[in-house]
Amino acid sequence: MSMGAIYKKGYPYEEIGIADYRLSTNVSEMAVLEGLFATFSTIALLHLKILK
């Protein structure tokens, strides 16, 4: 959840709190990293199958 998403939902930044904002950004970053990892591992598996 980015700053833009928070403002679009109509929540003032102060009400959410800095800790919650940091937590939400950490969660979204983890989701992005997991997505990248899944993509790269899939590509790696496909390359291994092609090489065999």
N, C-alpha and C positions, 0 to 999 in steps of 0.2 A: 504494500500500500504506500504509494508515494504521497508527497505533500499535496499534489494536485488532487489525488483521490480523496484525501481528507477534506479539502476545501470544497470539492464538488458535493460531498455528502452534507455540507452545511455545518460541520463541527468547527468551532473556533479552536485554533491550535492550543491555546492556554487551557481549555477545558479538557482536552485529551491528556495533556501532560507530556513532558519531555520523555519520561521513562517509557510510556506506552508508545510514543512515536518511534523511539529507538528500537523497541521490541518489534514493532510492525515492519520497520525497514529491514531489520535483521532477518525476519521471517521471509520477506519477499526476496532478499538477496540469496538466502538458502534455497528458495524455490528455483531461482534462476540458475544457481550453481548445479542443483540436482538435474535440472532440465538439460544443461550443457553436458553434464557427465553422462546422462542417459543417451544423448545424441552421439557423443564421441564413442561411447562403448558400443553402440549399435553399429556405427560406421566401422569400428575396428573389427567387430565380429563379421560384418559383411566382407571386409577385405580379407580376413582369414579364410572365409569360405571360398572366395574367388581364387586365392593363391593355392588352395589345396588341389 
